[in-house]
Amino acid sequence: MPVMLPTKLLRPITIACLSVALALPCASFAADKSKAEKAKPVAATDPYAEVQPATETIDLAAYQRIRDEGLNHSHVMDFAVALMDGIGPRLTGSPNLKKANEWTRDTLTKIGAENAHLEDWGEFGLGWQQLNTWARMVTPDTAVLILQATPWSPSTPGPVTGDVAFVSIQTDKDFDQYKGKLAGKVVLFGAMRDVPPVEKALFERYTDKELEDMTEIQIQGGVGGVPPAMQAAMQSRMERMKLADKIAQFFADERVAAIIEPSRDARNGGGSGGTFFDDNGATIGRTPYVAGKDIKVPVAVAAIESYGRLYRLTQAHVPVTVEIDVETKFTGEHEHGFDTVAEIPGTDPLLKDQIVMVGGHLDSWIAGTGATDNGAGTVVAMEVIRIFKALDIKPRRTIRIGLWTGEEQGIFGSKGYVTQHFGSAATATTPDQLQLPEFMRRATGPLTLKPEHKLLSGYFNIDNGTGKVRGIYTQGNTAIAGIFEQWIAPLKDLGVTTVTNRNTGGTDHLSFDAVGLPGFQFIQDEMDYETRTHHSNEDTVERLSPADLKQIATVEAIFVYNTAMRDQMLPRKPLPQPDKEQDKRKPLDVMPGAVPQPAAN
């Protein structure tokens, strides 16, 4: 789930007119208009200069048609079963993701989209797939262990048996105590964590009070509005990342047989009962998918109950041996990443070159089949396209679907697409920034914009699991809050009630927002996303809610419809100026008696 990020922007004055059921006095509904009474074409203008109407024209007849098709004639689960069961997990660079790219391209063509194709966003790295992984305790007792290989782990040379040794490396000083002692060992690497009782529900929906609280802006202190706790967490992560590559090389030099790590926990104690999480937090090394930085030792992540027994025995000085077989396959060293893209062409002579985008990321981790993260977002976006084609809607603007890859490693696919089509900014090259993955580096700008930048009206993203839509984040775009409030008024019976000017992060709408384009993520019921399914072996079709997916697709289709049909493009925030951001954050020179200091080298 995206991380809630702070913002300095204040929520606009609440719309004066309130809605009851389907009646919204401050919106002009077009239900009574004949099909012949279409809005007159409006010439495209500077999206930063367009004057937005105070009252939206809401076509209730279109709402009704979309609702009927989306709720009563849905095929979203047809897409879901085909993608998750028919193809399976979709790690970036893997053969399965290649299959998924091709299947989404061909399926979009089959349901009527045009110009369906794959766009290369650049080199990713290693191609890899897990074939089989198992392990068992051999002594002092026999027991089957619940585990999987971590992504990009090499294989063992068939089943291997080794004595178990627990290793804890927190700083550079910790390496010496293990030198020369680990050859042939099966290493337990990672502290045994607490396993709290599951006292709270693992499945939750937002309450009305929680949704109401979301509408209040949280103004944080700290440099640039970043709260001190987040700053400390980022610094701690940077330190761990610096040590990660050293640890990976150390285990290779010591010729350990294999490494077993404990699975992390989840919210409300959901990381127990055989559930384990297998993502970038479980890999050894910072970028194990890059040739030359790949891991040389087989690594597996275990359910906490399996890990815990091994750990407790070693701490009691009981000799333990484990047999483990990690069987994986590397399929290339320089695999490229591709996004699936397709369109429904616009029909308005003056607006057809403008674009409305809908999408989500197609890639996943490997423990499950990537159902809630983010097969749900993928199949919902495809269902949006199917709804438009089934109803033979002729959008004024072009509707384009983008199914991104590489999101789990750093929103690579959407960032690559935005860079190629809309614009980008240079990132910092200072030594401390180069220690970070590219997606975490500070933008230094200035923005370089492409001609298409002025043509995108908005991008709508789903990546919060299977829970139904409860509202939308404006990403600090206060000018659009009143527009969205009017759009959702006829959707309150579907549970869509909330527009918040808060930011939300962690997924592909950020690529658009970073270059000043309107990019939005919906508020979704949490369900068991953060407690059980997110990146876990539980992330399968069984965790999808068909009713919720129907609702999501219907709501998203209505947002896309409104954006494609209104006279004006969606309002934008001021264009970011990343090259000036650091100067804006500098302290003011206002202290009486302060002695000027020489500039830092």
C-alpha positions in Angstrom: 0.0 0.0 0.0 1.3 3.5 -0.8 2.8 5.4 2.1 1.0 8.5 3.3 3.2 11.4 2.6 3.0 14.9 4.2 1.8 18.0 2.4 1.8 21.7 3.1 -1.3 22.3 1.0 -4.5 23.2 2.7 -7.9 21.8 1.9 -10.0 24.2 -0.1 -13.2 25.6 1.3 -15.9 23.0 1.3 -18.3 23.1 -1.6 -21.3 25.1 -0.4 -23.9 22.9 -1.9 -24.3 19.5 -0.5 -25.8 16.4 -2.3 -28.4 14.0 -1.2 -28.7 10.6 -2.9 -28.3 11.3 -6.6 -29.3 15.0 -6.5 -26.5 17.5 -6.5 -27.8 21.0 -6.8 -24.5 22.6 -7.7 -23.9 20.2 -10.7 -25.7 20.4 -14.0 -26.9 16.9 -14.9 -27.3 16.0 -18.6 -29.7 13.1 -18.1 -32.5 14.9 -19.9 -30.5 16.0 -22.9 -30.9 14.1 -26.1 -27.9 12.4 -27.6 -27.9 15.1 -30.3 -27.3 17.8 -27.8 -23.5 17.3 -27.5 -21.2 19.9 -26.1 -19.7 22.2 -28.6 -16.0 21.4 -29.4 -13.7 23.7 -27.4 -10.2 24.4 -28.8 -7.3 23.0 -26.8 -5.6 25.7 -24.8 -2.7 26.0 -22.4 -3.7 23.5 -19.6 -2.3 25.9 -17.0 -4.5 28.8 -18.3 -7.9 27.1 -18.8 -10.7 28.6 -16.7 -12.5 25.8 -14.9 -16.3 26.0 -14.5 -17.8 26.2 -11.0 -20.4 23.7 -12.0 -19.7 20.3 -13.7 -21.9 18.9 -16.4 -22.8 15.4 -15.1 -24.3 13.0 -17.6 -26.4 10.7 -15.5 -27.5 8.7 -18.4 -23.8 7.8 -19.1 -23.4 7.0 -15.3 -26.3 4.7 -15.5 -25.0 2.8 -18.6 -21.6 2.4 -17.1 -23.0 1.2 -13.8 -25.2 -1.3 -15.5 -22.3 -2.7 -17.7 -19.8 -2.6 -14.9 -21.9 -4.1 -12.1 -24.3 -6.4 -14.0 -22.2 -7.6 -17.0 -18.7 -7.6 -15.5 -15.9 -9.7 -16.9 -13.2 -8.5 -14.5 -12.9 -11.9 -12.9 -12.4 -13.5 -16.4 -9.4 -11.3 -16.7 -8.2 -12.0 -13.2 -8.3 -15.8 -13.4 -6.6 -15.8 -16.8 -3.8 -13.5 -15.5 -3.2 -14.9 -12.0 -3.9 -18.6 -12.6 -3.1 -18.9 -16.3 0.2 -17.0 -16.1 1.1 -16.7 -12.4 3.6 -14.5 -10.6 5.2 -11.8 -12.8 8.6 -10.8 -11.5 10.2 -8.0 -13.6 12.5 -9.5 -16.2 11.0 -13.0 -15.9 9.5 -15.2 -18.6 6.1 -15.0 -16.9 6.1 -11.2 -17.2 6.9 -11.5 -20.9 3.9 -13.8 -21.2 1.8 -11.2 -19.2 2.9 -8.4 -21.5 1.9 -10.3 -24.6 -1.3 -11.6 -23.1 -2.5 -8.1 -22.1 -1.5 -6.7 -25.5 -3.4 -9.4 -27.3 -6.4 -9.3 -25.0 -6.8 -5.6 -25.2 -6.8 -6.0 -29.0 -9.4 -8.7 -28.7 -11.8 -6.5 -26.7 -11.5 -3.7 -29.2 -8.7 -1.4 -28.1 -6.5 0.0 -30.9 -2.8 0.3 -31.3 -2.1 -2.3 -28.6 1.7 -2.6 -28.3 4.6 -3.0 -25.9 6.9 -0.1 -25.2 10.5 -0.7 -24.1 11.4 1.5 -21.1 15.0 0.3 -21.0 17.3 -2.3 -19.6 16.3 -3.9 -16.3 18.8 -6.7 -15.6 18.6 -10.4 -14.8 15.9 -12.6 -16.1 15.0 -15.2 -13.4 12.4 -17.7 -12.3 11.9 -20.0 -9.4 11.4 -23.7 -10.4 11.3 -25.4 -7.0 12.4 -24.7 -3.4 12.1 -26.9 -0.4 13.9 -27.6 2.9 13.6 -29.8 5.9 15.3 -30.1 9.3 17.2 -33.4 9.5 18.5 -33.3 13.1 17.7 -33.3 16.0 14.3 -34.0 14.5 12.7 -34.1 11.1 10.4 -31.3 10.1 9.2 -29.8 6.8 10.1 -26.0 6.6 7.8 -23.5 4.9 10.0 -21.3 2.6 10.7 -20.0 -0.9 13.7 -18.7 -2.7 14.2 -15.0 -2.6 14.1 -13.2 -6.0 17.3 -13.6 -8.1 18.7 -16.3 -5.8 21.1 -18.8 -7.4 20.5 -22.5 -7.1 22.1 -25.0 -4.8 23.9 -27.8 -6.6 20.9 -30.1 -5.9 19.9 -30.9 -2.4 22.6 -29.9 0.1 22.8 -30.7 3.8 24.6 -28.4 6.3 25.0 -27.6 9.9 22.9 -24.5 10.9 24.6 -21.4 12.2 23.0 -18.2 13.4 24.7 -15.0 12.1 24.0 -11.4 13.2 25.8 -8.6 11.4 24.8 -5.1 12.3 28.0 -3.1 11.7 31.3 -3.6 10.0 32.8 -4.7 13.3 30.7 -7.8 13.3 32.3 -9.6 10.3 35.5 -10.7 12.1 33.8 -13.0 14.5 32.5 -15.2 11.7 35.5 -15.3 9.4 36.6 -18.9 8.6 33.7 -20.4 10.4 30.8 -20.6 7.9 32.0 -22.8 5.0 29.3 -25.3 4.2 26.9 -24.0 6.8 23.2 -23.2 6.4 23.1 -19.7 7.8 20.2 -18.3 9.7 20.5 -14.6 8.9 18.1 -12.2 10.7 16.9 -11.6 14.2 14.1 -13.7 15.5 11.2 -11.3 15.9 8.2 -11.4 18.2 5.1 -13.2 17.0 2.2 -11.4 18.7 -1.2 -13.1 19.0 -3.7 -12.0 16.2 -6.0 -10.0 18.5 -7.3 -7.6 15.8 -9.1 -8.4 12.6 -6.9 -9.1 9.6 -9.7 -7.8 7.3 -10.9 -4.2 7.6 -12.9 -1.7 5.8 -12.8 2.1 6.4 -15.3 3.5 8.8 -17.2 6.7 8.1 -15.1 8.4 10.8 -11.8 7.2 9.3 -12.8 8.5 5.9 -13.9 11.8 7.4 -10.5 12.1 9.2 -8.8 11.6 5.9 -10.1 14.9 4.6 -8.1 16.9 7.2 -4.7 17.9 6.0 -1.8 16.8 8.2 0.9 19.5 8.3 4.2 18.1 9.4 7.3 19.8 10.8 10.9 19.2 9.8 12.9 20.2 6.8 10.8 20.5 3.7 7.7 19.3 5.5 9.3 15.8 6.0 8.5 14.6 9.6 11.6 13.8 11.8 10.6 10.2 12.1 10.5 9.7 8.4 13.9 11.4 8.1 15.4 9.1 10.7 13.9 6.0 8.9 15.3 7.1 5.6 18.7 7.6 7.1 18.6 4.2 8.8 17.6 2.6 5.5 20.5 4.2 3.7 22.9 2.8 6.4 21.5 -0.7 6.0 21.7 -0.5 2.2 25.4 0.4 2.4 26.0 -2.7 4.5 23.9 -5.0 2.4 26.4 -5.5 -0.5 29.2 -6.2 1.9 27.2 -8.9 3.7 26.3 -10.6 0.4 30.0 -10.7 -0.7 31.1 -11.9 2.8 28.8 -14.9 2.7 30.0 -15.7 -0.8 33.7 -15.5 0.3 33.0 -17.7 3.2 31.4 -20.3 0.9 28.2 -20.8 2.9 25.9 -23.5 1.6 22.7 -21.4 1.8 21.0 -18.6 3.7 17.6 -18.8 5.4 16.0 -15.5 6.5 12.9 -14.9 8.7 9.8 -13.4 7.1 8.9 -10.0 8.3 5.7 -9.3 10.1 2.6 -7.5 8.8 0.1 -5.2 10.4 -2.0 -6.7 13.3 0.4 -9.7 13.4 -0.6 -11.0 10.0 2.9 -12.3 9.2 2.3 -15.6 11.0 0.4 -18.9 10.6 2.6 -19.9 7.6 2.2 -16.6 5.8 5.6 -15.2 4.6 6.6 -12.1 2.6 9.1 -12.5 -0.2 10.1 -9.1 -1.7 13.0 -6.7 -1.9 13.1 -6.7 1.9 14.1 -10.4 1.8 16.8 -10.2 -0.8 20.5 -10.0 0.1 22.2 -7.0 -1.5 20.7 -3.8 -2.8 20.2 -4.6 -6.5 20.5 -8.3 -6.9 18.8 -8.1 -10.3 21.8 -6.3 -11.9 24.5 -8.4 -13.6 27.7 -8.0 -11.6 25.8 -7.3 -8.4 24.0 -10.6 -8.4 23.9 -12.8 -5.3 26.4 -15.7 -5.3 24.8 -17.7 -2.4 21.3 -19.4 -2.5 18.9 -17.5 -0.3 15.4 -18.5 1.0 12.9 -16.7 3.2 11.0 -18.8 5.7 7.7 -18.5 7.5 8.4 -17.2 11.0 7.3 -20.5 12.7 9.8 -22.5 10.6 12.6 -20.1 11.2 11.8 -19.7 14.9 12.3 -23.4 15.7 15.7 -23.5 14.0 16.7 -20.2 15.8 15.7 -21.4 19.3 17.6 -24.7 18.9 20.8 -22.9 17.9 20.4 -20.5 20.8 20.1 -23.5 23.1 23.4 -24.8 21.6 21.6 -27.9 20.1 23.3 -29.1 16.9 20.9 -28.6 14.0 21.3 -29.8 10.4 19.1 -28.8 7.5 18.7 -30.2 4.0 17.7 -27.6 1.4 17.2 -27.5 -2.4 16.9 -24.2 -4.2 16.2 -24.7 -7.9 16.1 -21.5 -9.9 16.8 -20.5 -13.5 18.5 -17.4 -14.9 17.1 -16.5 -18.4 19.3 -13.5 -19.3 21.6 -10.9 -18.0 20.4 -7.8 -19.7 16.6 -8.2 -20.0 14.6 -5.1 -21.0 11.4 -4.0 -19.4 8.2 -3.3 -21.3 4.9 -1.5 -20.7 1.7 -2.6 -22.3 -0.1 0.3 -24.0 -3.4 0.5 -26.0 -6.0 3.2 -26.9 -9.5 4.1 -27.6 -9.1 7.0 -30.1 -10.8 10.3 -29.4 -13.5 11.6 -31.7 -13.7 15.3 -31.1 -11.8 17.1 -33.9 -10.3 19.6 -31.5 -9.8 17.4 -28.5 -8.9 13.9 -29.9 -5.1 14.5 -29.5 -5.5 15.1 -25.8 -5.2 12.0 -23.6 -6.8 10.5 -20.6 -4.8 7.6 -19.0 -5.8 4.7 -16.8 -3.5 2.0 -15.5 -1.7 0.1 -12.9 1.4 -2.1 -12.6 1.5 -5.5 -14.2 4.5 -6.9 -12.4 4.5 -8.7 -9.1 6.7 -10.5 -6.6 6.9 -14.3 -6.6 5.5 -15.7 -3.4 1.9 -15.8 -4.6 0.4 -15.0 -8.0 0.3 -11.2 -7.6 -3.5 -11.0 -7.3 -4.0 -8.0 -5.0 -0.6 -6.5 -5.9 -1.3 -5.6 -8.5 -3.2 -8.0 -10.7 -6.3 -6.2 -9.3 -5.2 -2.9 -10.7 -4.3 -4.4 -14.1 -7.6 -6.3 -14.6 -9.6 -3.3 -13.4 -8.0 -1.1 -16.0 -8.6 -3.7 -18.7 -12.3 -3.9 -17.6 -12.5 -0.1 -17.9 -11.5 -0.4 -21.5 -13.9 -3.3 -22.0 -16.8 -1.3 -20.6 -16.2 1.6 -23.0 -16.0 -0.7 -26.0 -19.1 -2.7 -24.9 -21.1 0.5 -24.6 -19.6 1.8 -27.9 -18.8 5.1 -26.1 -17.1 7.6 -28.4 -14.8 9.6 -26.1 -13.9 13.2 -27.1 -10.4 12.7 -25.9 -8.2 9.6 -26.5 -8.3 7.1 -23.7 -5.0 5.3 -23.2 -4.3 2.3 -20.9 -0.8 1.8 -19.5 0.2 -1.4 -17.7 3.5 -0.8 -16.1 6.4 -3.1 -15.2 9.3 -2.7 -12.8 7.1 -0.9 -10.3 8.1 -3.2 -7.4 11.8 -2.3 -7.9 11.3 1.4 -8.3 8.3 2.5 -10.5 10.7 1.9 -13.5 8.1 1.3 -16.1 5.8 4.3 -15.5 8.9 6.5 -14.9 10.4 5.4 -18.2 7.1 6.0 -20.0 6.7 9.5 -18.5 10.3 10.3 -19.4 9.8 9.2 -23.0 6.4 10.9 -23.5 6.1 13.8 -21.1 9.3 14.9 -19.5 11.9 14.4 -16.8 14.4 16.0 -14.5 18.0 15.1 -13.9 18.7 13.4 -10.5 21.4 14.3 -8.0 24.9 12.7 -8.5 26.5 13.5 -5.1 28.1 10.5 -3.4 25.4 10.1 -0.9 22.7 10.2 -3.6 24.5 7.7 -5.8 24.3 5.2 -2.9 20.6 5.2 -3.3 18.5 3.3 -6.0 17.8 5.7 -8.9 14.1 6.1 -8.0 15.1 7.4 -4.5 17.5 10.0 -5.7 16.6 13.7 -5.4 15.6 15.4 -8.6 17.7 18.4 -9.3 16.1 19.6 -12.5 15.2 21.7 -14.3 12.3 19.8 -15.9 12.7 19.0 -19.6 9.2 18.7 -21.1 8.1 16.9 -24.2 5.3 18.1 -26.5 2.9 15.5 -25.2 3.1 17.1 -21.7 0.5 19.7 -22.6 -1.9 17.0 -24.0 -2.4 14.7 -20.9 -5.5 15.6 -19.0 -5.1 13.1 -16.2 -3.9 9.6 -15.1 -5.9 7.3 -12.8 -4.2 4.5 -11.0 -5.3 1.5 -8.9 -2.7 -0.2 -6.6 -4.2 -0.6 -3.2 -5.4 -4.2 -3.5 -8.9 -5.6 -4.0 -10.9 -3.2 -1.7 -13.6 -1.1 -3.3 -13.1 2.6 -4.0 -14.1 4.9 -1.2 -12.8 8.2 -2.7 -9.7 9.7 -4.2 -6.5 11.5 -3.2 -6.0 14.8 -5.1 -2.3 14.7 -4.5 -2.4 18.3 -3.2 -4.3 19.5 -6.3 -6.7 21.7 -4.5 -8.2 23.1 -7.7 -9.6 19.7 -8.6 -11.2 18.8 -5.2 -14.5 20.6 -6.0 -14.7 18.9 -9.4 -14.2 15.4 -7.9 -16.7 16.2 -5.2 -19.4 16.8 -7.9 -18.3 13.6 -9.8 -18.8 11.3 -6.8 -22.1 12.7 -5.6 -24.1 10.2 -7.7 -21.8 7.4 -6.5 -22.4 7.7 -2.8 -24.7 4.7 -2.8 -21.6 2.7 -4.0 -19.7 3.9 -1.0 -17.7 6.6 -2.8 -17.8 9.5 -0.4 -14.3 11.1 0.2 -12.1 13.5 -1.6 -8.9 14.4 0.2 -6.1 16.8 -0.6 -3.6 14.5 1.1 -0.8 13.0 -0.9 -0.3 9.2 -1.2 2.8 7.6 -2.5 4.4 4.3 -3.3 3.0 3.7 -6.8 2.9 4.8 -10.4 0.8 8.0 -10.2 4.0 9.5 -8.7 5.8 9.3 -12.0 3.1 11.7 -13.5 2.9 13.9 -10.5 6.7 14.4 -10.5 6.6 16.2 -13.8 3.5 18.3 -12.9 0.8 16.1 -14.5 -2.5 15.3 -12.8 -1.9 11.7 -11.5 -4.3 10.2 -9.0 -4.6 7.1 -6.8 -8.0 6.1 -5.4 -8.8 5.5 -1.7 -9.6 1.8 -1.3 -10.9 -0.3 1.6 -7.8 -1.9 3.1 -9.3 -5.4 3.4 -6.4 -7.7 4.3 -3.9 -6.0 2.0 -1.4 -4.7 4.6 -2.1 -7.5 7.1 -1.9 -10.6 4.9 -1.6 -10.4 1.1 0.8 -7.6 0.2 3.9 -9.4 -1.3 3.0 -12.7 0.4 2.3 -16.3 -0.5 -1.3 -15.5 0.3 -1.6 -13.1 -2.6 -3.7 -15.3 -4.8 -7.1 -15.2 -6.6 -8.7 -16.4 -3.3 -7.9 -13.1 -1.8 -9.7 -11.1 -4.5 -13.2 -9.7 -3.9 -15.2 -10.0 -7.1 -17.9 -7.5 -5.9 -15.3 -5.0 -5.0 -13.5 -5.3 -8.3 -16.7 -4.7 -10.1 -17.2 -1.5 -8.1 -13.7 -0.3 -8.7 -13.9 -0.8 -12.4 -17.3 1.0 -12.5 -16.1 4.0 -10.5 -12.8 4.3 -12.4 -14.6 4.1 -15.7 -16.9 7.0 -14.7 -13.8 9.1 -13.7 -12.2 8.3 -17.0 -15.5 9.1 -18.9 -15.8 12.5 -17.2 -12.2 13.4 -17.9 -12.6 12.4 -21.5 -15.8 14.2 -22.1 -15.6 17.5 -20.3 -14.8 20.7 -22.2 -11.7 21.6 -20.2 -8.6 19.5 -19.3 -8.3 18.8 -15.6 -6.6 21.6 -13.6 -3.0 21.2 -12.8 -0.8 22.1 -9.9 2.0 24.6 -10.5 4.8 23.1 -12.6 7.4 21.6 -10.2 10.8 23.3 -10.0 13.1 20.7 -8.7 16.2 22.7 -9.5 15.0 25.4 -7.1 13.7 23.1 -4.4 16.8 23.0 -2.3 17.2 26.7 -2.3 13.6 27.1 -1.1 14.4 24.9 1.9 17.5 26.8 3.0 17.1 28.7 6.3 16.6 32.4 6.1 19.5 34.6 7.1 17.6 36.5 9.7 19.6 35.8 13.0 20.9 39.1 14.6 24.6 39.1 15.1 25.2 35.9 13.0 28.7 35.7 11.5 28.8 34.8 7.8 30.3 31.4 7.2 32.5 30.4 4.2 30.7 28.3 1.6 31.1 24.6 1.9 33.4 22.9 -0.7 
